[in-house]
Amino acid sequence: MSEAIHLIGRTHTGMMGTHGPIFTIILAVYLLDEPIILTMILGMILGTILVIRCCCFILQESK
């Protein structure tokens, strides 16, 4: 993780780090035939939107 922060910066590393749970849910549904419910989909969408907005705010503040 520290190498990623060094290479692409803390904001971009944080954005990429939030994709792990999304991929985990997608793989669980695909590989393990786990059920996916509406609240899971809404949580993924809401979480992604919040992280992107926070990271954009941080990028604007650092300029």
N, CA, C and O atoms as CSV, one atom per row, in Angstrom:
chain,resi,resn,atom,element,x,y,z
A,1,MET,N,N,0.820,-1.182,0.000
A,1,MET,CA,C,0.000,0.000,0.000
A,1,MET,C,C,0.867,1.250,0.000
A,1,MET,O,O,0.549,2.218,-0.691
A,2,SER,N,N,1.953,1.249,0.759
A,2,SER,CA,C,2.791,2.441,0.808
A,2,SER,C,C,3.473,2.688,-0.538
A,2,SER,O,O,3.734,3.835,-0.901
A,3,GLU,N,N,3.758,1.624,-1.270
A,3,GLU,CA,C,4.338,1.802,-2.604
A,3,GLU,C,C,3.320,2.437,-3.550
A,3,GLU,O,O,3.676,3.281,-4.373
A,4,ALA,N,N,2.058,2.032,-3.433
A,4,ALA,CA,C,1.010,2.628,-4.261
A,4,ALA,C,C,0.839,4.105,-3.930
A,4,ALA,O,O,0.671,4.930,-4.829
A,5,ILE,N,N,0.882,4.438,-2.650
A,5,ILE,CA,C,0.781,5.841,-2.253
A,5,ILE,C,C,1.935,6.638,-2.831
A,5,ILE,O,O,1.751,7.759,-3.304
A,6,HIS,N,N,3.116,6.059,-2.792
A,6,HIS,CA,C,4.293,6.738,-3.335
A,6,HIS,C,C,4.165,6.935,-4.849
A,6,HIS,O,O,4.538,7.988,-5.365
A,7,LEU,N,N,3.649,5.948,-5.556
A,7,LEU,CA,C,3.587,6.013,-7.015
A,7,LEU,C,C,2.448,6.881,-7.542
A,7,LEU,O,O,2.658,7.694,-8.443
A,8,ILE,N,N,1.238,6.718,-6.989
A,8,ILE,CA,C,0.091,7.431,-7.573
A,8,ILE,C,C,-0.545,8.443,-6.639
A,8,ILE,O,O,-1.477,9.139,-7.041
A,9,GLY,N,N,-0.078,8.546,-5.421
A,9,GLY,CA,C,-0.631,9.531,-4.486
A,9,GLY,C,C,-1.700,8.948,-3.598
A,9,GLY,O,O,-2.302,7.922,-3.917
A,10,ARG,N,N,-1.931,9.608,-2.482
A,10,ARG,CA,C,-2.854,9.067,-1.491
A,10,ARG,C,C,-4.310,9.108,-1.938
A,10,ARG,O,O,-5.085,8.217,-1.591
A,11,THR,N,N,-4.687,10.116,-2.692
A,11,THR,CA,C,-6.084,10.220,-3.122
A,11,THR,C,C,-6.447,9.103,-4.076
A,11,THR,O,O,-7.477,8.450,-3.909
A,12,HIS,N,N,-5.608,8.877,-5.080
A,12,HIS,CA,C,-5.892,7.829,-6.054
A,12,HIS,C,C,-5.785,6.438,-5.418
A,12,HIS,O,O,-6.536,5.533,-5.784
A,13,THR,N,N,-4.876,6.264,-4.489
A,13,THR,CA,C,-4.767,4.987,-3.793
A,13,THR,C,C,-6.033,4.719,-2.977
A,13,THR,O,O,-6.528,3.592,-2.950
A,14,GLY,N,N,-6.549,5.734,-2.324
A,14,GLY,CA,C,-7.790,5.588,-1.569
A,14,GLY,C,C,-8.962,5.226,-2.454
A,14,GLY,O,O,-9.789,4.391,-2.087
A,15,MET,N,N,-9.040,5.851,-3.619
A,15,MET,CA,C,-10.118,5.545,-4.554
A,15,MET,C,C,-10.024,4.103,-5.030
A,15,MET,O,O,-11.040,3.413,-5.112
A,16,MET,N,N,-8.828,3.640,-5.343
A,16,MET,CA,C,-8.658,2.273,-5.811
A,16,MET,C,C,-8.918,1.267,-4.684
A,16,MET,O,O,-9.426,0.174,-4.932
A,17,GLY,N,N,-8.574,1.632,-3.462
A,17,GLY,CA,C,-8.780,0.735,-2.331
A,17,GLY,C,C,-10.243,0.465,-2.028
A,17,GLY,O,O,-10.575,-0.567,-1.445
A,18,THR,N,N,-11.106,1.366,-2.412
A,18,THR,CA,C,-12.534,1.171,-2.151
A,18,THR,C,C,-13.176,0.204,-3.133
A,18,THR,O,O,-14.316,-0.211,-2.927
A,19,HIS,N,N,-12.479,-0.158,-4.182
A,19,HIS,CA,C,-13.040,-1.079,-5.166
A,19,HIS,C,C,-12.960,-2.533,-4.706
A,19,HIS,O,O,-13.648,-3.387,-5.264
A,20,GLY,N,N,-12.138,-2.831,-3.705
A,20,GLY,CA,C,-11.989,-4.198,-3.218
A,20,GLY,C,C,-13.295,-4.832,-2.774
A,20,GLY,O,O,-13.615,-5.931,-3.227
A,21,PRO,N,N,-14.065,-4.182,-1.903
A,21,PRO,CA,C,-15.341,-4.781,-1.484
A,21,PRO,C,C,-16.332,-4.968,-2.633
A,21,PRO,O,O,-17.106,-5.925,-2.635
A,22,ILE,N,N,-16.309,-4.072,-3.594
A,22,ILE,CA,C,-17.215,-4.206,-4.744
A,22,ILE,C,C,-16.866,-5.453,-5.537
A,22,ILE,O,O,-17.747,-6.235,-5.892
A,23,PHE,N,N,-15.567,-5.641,-5.819
A,23,PHE,CA,C,-15.146,-6.834,-6.555
A,23,PHE,C,C,-15.418,-8.107,-5.755
A,23,PHE,O,O,-15.737,-9.145,-6.334
A,24,THR,N,N,-15.295,-8.034,-4.451
A,24,THR,CA,C,-15.585,-9.193,-3.608
A,24,THR,C,C,-17.052,-9.593,-3.724
A,24,THR,O,O,-17.364,-10.779,-3.833
A,25,ILE,N,N,-17.941,-8.630,-3.702
A,25,ILE,CA,C,-19.371,-8.926,-3.835
A,25,ILE,C,C,-19.667,-9.508,-5.214
A,25,ILE,O,O,-20.401,-10.490,-5.333
A,26,ILE,N,N,-19.103,-8.910,-6.242
A,26,ILE,CA,C,-19.343,-9.390,-7.615
A,26,ILE,C,C,-18.834,-10.818,-7.782
A,26,ILE,O,O,-19.518,-11.657,-8.367
A,27,LEU,N,N,-17.642,-11.095,-7.274
A,27,LEU,CA,C,-17.098,-12.446,-7.391
A,27,LEU,C,C,-17.896,-13.450,-6.565
A,27,LEU,O,O,-18.069,-14.594,-6.985
A,28,ALA,N,N,-18.383,-13.039,-5.401
A,28,ALA,CA,C,-19.202,-13.943,-4.581
A,28,ALA,C,C,-20.495,-14.309,-5.295
A,28,ALA,O,O,-20.943,-15.454,-5.240
A,29,VAL,N,N,-21.082,-13.341,-5.955
A,29,VAL,CA,C,-22.314,-13.607,-6.703
A,29,VAL,C,C,-22.024,-14.521,-7.885
A,29,VAL,O,O,-22.768,-15.465,-8.151
A,30,TYR,N,N,-20.941,-14.234,-8.586
A,30,TYR,CA,C,-20.621,-14.987,-9.802
A,30,TYR,C,C,-20.081,-16.388,-9.498
A,30,TYR,O,O,-20.543,-17.368,-10.082
A,31,LEU,N,N,-19.117,-16.487,-8.599
A,31,LEU,CA,C,-18.451,-17.764,-8.350
A,31,LEU,C,C,-19.161,-18.647,-7.331
A,31,LEU,O,O,-19.169,-19.870,-7.471
A,32,LEU,N,N,-19.755,-18.039,-6.310
A,32,LEU,CA,C,-20.356,-18.809,-5.227
A,32,LEU,C,C,-21.879,-18.844,-5.281
A,32,LEU,O,O,-22.520,-19.445,-4.419
A,33,ASP,N,N,-22.457,-18.204,-6.288
A,33,ASP,CA,C,-23.918,-18.128,-6.438
A,33,ASP,C,C,-24.593,-17.538,-5.217
A,33,ASP,O,O,-25.684,-17.964,-4.838
A,34,GLU,N,N,-23.950,-16.564,-4.603
A,34,GLU,CA,C,-24.542,-15.860,-3.470
A,34,GLU,C,C,-25.658,-14.950,-3.982
A,34,GLU,O,O,-25.547,-14.380,-5.068
A,35,PRO,N,N,-26.716,-14.816,-3.215
A,35,PRO,CA,C,-27.784,-13.904,-3.644
A,35,PRO,C,C,-27.337,-12.449,-3.484
A,35,PRO,O,O,-26.623,-12.107,-2.542
A,36,ILE,N,N,-27.761,-11.617,-4.400
A,36,ILE,CA,C,-27.492,-10.181,-4.286
A,36,ILE,C,C,-28.839,-9.489,-4.105
A,36,ILE,O,O,-29.799,-9.766,-4.824
A,37,ILE,N,N,-28.889,-8.595,-3.144
A,37,ILE,CA,C,-30.152,-7.925,-2.852
A,37,ILE,C,C,-30.007,-6.433,-3.136
A,37,ILE,O,O,-28.903,-5.918,-3.311
A,38,LEU,N,N,-31.122,-5.774,-3.176
A,38,LEU,CA,C,-31.167,-4.366,-3.542
A,38,LEU,C,C,-30.308,-3.506,-2.622
A,38,LEU,O,O,-29.650,-2.577,-3.091
A,39,THR,N,N,-30.301,-3.794,-1.331
A,39,THR,CA,C,-29.510,-2.976,-0.407
A,39,THR,C,C,-28.010,-3.101,-0.684
A,39,THR,O,O,-27.259,-2.151,-0.464
A,40,MET,N,N,-27.571,-4.267,-1.163
A,40,MET,CA,C,-26.162,-4.421,-1.521
A,40,MET,C,C,-25.810,-3.553,-2.725
A,40,MET,O,O,-24.765,-2.902,-2.752
A,41,ILE,N,N,-26.681,-3.553,-3.701
A,41,ILE,CA,C,-26.449,-2.743,-4.908
A,41,ILE,C,C,-26.465,-1.266,-4.549
A,41,ILE,O,O,-25.600,-0.508,-4.988
A,42,LEU,N,N,-27.446,-0.853,-3.754
A,42,LEU,CA,C,-27.523,0.553,-3.348
A,42,LEU,C,C,-26.303,0.959,-2.519
A,42,LEU,O,O,-25.796,2.071,-2.667
A,43,GLY,N,N,-25.833,0.072,-1.658
A,43,GLY,CA,C,-24.651,0.347,-0.859
A,43,GLY,C,C,-23.406,0.524,-1.715
A,43,GLY,O,O,-22.591,1.410,-1.458
A,44,MET,N,N,-23.260,-0.322,-2.735
A,44,MET,CA,C,-22.112,-0.187,-3.638
A,44,MET,C,C,-22.155,1.149,-4.385
A,44,MET,O,O,-21.141,1.836,-4.515
A,45,ILE,N,N,-23.331,1.497,-4.864
A,45,ILE,CA,C,-23.476,2.753,-5.616
A,45,ILE,C,C,-23.232,3.953,-4.707
A,45,ILE,O,O,-22.475,4.858,-5.059
A,46,LEU,N,N,-23.866,3.961,-3.549
A,46,LEU,CA,C,-23.719,5.080,-2.620
A,46,LEU,C,C,-22.272,5.212,-2.139
A,46,LEU,O,O,-21.735,6.319,-2.086
A,47,GLY,N,N,-21.651,4.107,-1.793
A,47,GLY,CA,C,-20.258,4.138,-1.347
A,47,GLY,C,C,-19.327,4.670,-2.410
A,47,GLY,O,O,-18.435,5.466,-2.117
A,48,THR,N,N,-19.526,4.238,-3.648
A,48,THR,CA,C,-18.686,4.712,-4.753
A,48,THR,C,C,-18.869,6.202,-4.971
A,48,THR,O,O,-17.893,6.927,-5.166
A,49,ILE,N,N,-20.107,6.665,-4.939
A,49,ILE,CA,C,-20.371,8.093,-5.137
A,49,ILE,C,C,-19.726,8.927,-4.032
A,49,ILE,O,O,-19.110,9.958,-4.304
A,50,LEU,N,N,-19.868,8.480,-2.794
A,50,LEU,CA,C,-19.285,9.230,-1.679
A,50,LEU,C,C,-17.771,9.290,-1.761
A,50,LEU,O,O,-17.183,10.345,-1.523
A,51,VAL,N,N,-17.139,8.195,-2.088
A,51,VAL,CA,C,-15.678,8.181,-2.185
A,51,VAL,C,C,-15.208,9.082,-3.314
A,51,VAL,O,O,-14.246,9.831,-3.142
A,52,ILE,N,N,-15.854,9.026,-4.443
A,52,ILE,CA,C,-15.457,9.868,-5.575
A,52,ILE,C,C,-15.630,11.338,-5.223
A,52,ILE,O,O,-14.762,12.151,-5.540
A,53,ARG,N,N,-16.732,11.691,-4.577
A,53,ARG,CA,C,-16.952,13.092,-4.204
A,53,ARG,C,C,-15.916,13.572,-3.197
A,53,ARG,O,O,-15.408,14.688,-3.309
A,54,CYS,N,N,-15.602,12.734,-2.213
A,54,CYS,CA,C,-14.595,13.111,-1.210
A,54,CYS,C,C,-13.230,13.272,-1.853
A,54,CYS,O,O,-12.508,14.223,-1.551
A,55,CYS,N,N,-12.871,12.356,-2.733
A,55,CYS,CA,C,-11.563,12.439,-3.391
A,55,CYS,C,C,-11.473,13.654,-4.308
A,55,CYS,O,O,-10.424,14.293,-4.388
A,56,CYS,N,N,-12.558,13.974,-4.994
A,56,CYS,CA,C,-12.557,15.177,-5.832
A,56,CYS,C,C,-12.402,16.427,-4.979
A,56,CYS,O,O,-11.708,17.368,-5.365
A,57,PHE,N,N,-13.053,16.434,-3.814
A,57,PHE,CA,C,-12.920,17.567,-2.903
A,57,PHE,C,C,-11.479,17.713,-2.415
A,57,PHE,O,O,-10.950,18.822,-2.345
A,58,ILE,N,N,-10.854,16.590,-2.079
A,58,ILE,CA,C,-9.465,16.625,-1.617
A,58,ILE,C,C,-8.539,17.120,-2.725
A,58,ILE,O,O,-7.625,17.904,-2.468
A,59,LEU,N,N,-8.770,16.669,-3.947
A,59,LEU,CA,C,-7.955,17.109,-5.078
A,59,LEU,C,C,-8.093,18.596,-5.319
A,59,LEU,O,O,-7.107,19.270,-5.622
A,60,GLN,N,N,-9.315,19.124,-5.187
A,60,GLN,CA,C,-9.522,20.558,-5.383
A,60,GLN,C,C,-8.857,21.366,-4.271
A,60,GLN,O,O,-8.307,22.436,-4.532
A,61,GLU,N,N,-8.899,20.879,-3.061
A,61,GLU,CA,C,-8.287,21.580,-1.926
A,61,GLU,C,C,-6.767,21.616,-2.030
A,61,GLU,O,O,-6.131,22.561,-1.562
A,62,SER,N,N,-6.187,20.589,-2.643
A,62,SER,CA,C,-4.724,20.532,-2.708
A,62,SER,C,C,-4.143,21.395,-3.814
A,62,SER,O,O,-2.925,21.558,-3.891
A,63,LYS,N,N,-4.981,21.948,-4.666
A,63,LYS,CA,C,-4.489,22.804,-5.766
A,63,LYS,C,C,-4.277,24.218,-5.305
A,63,LYS,O,O,-3.867,25.070,-6.094
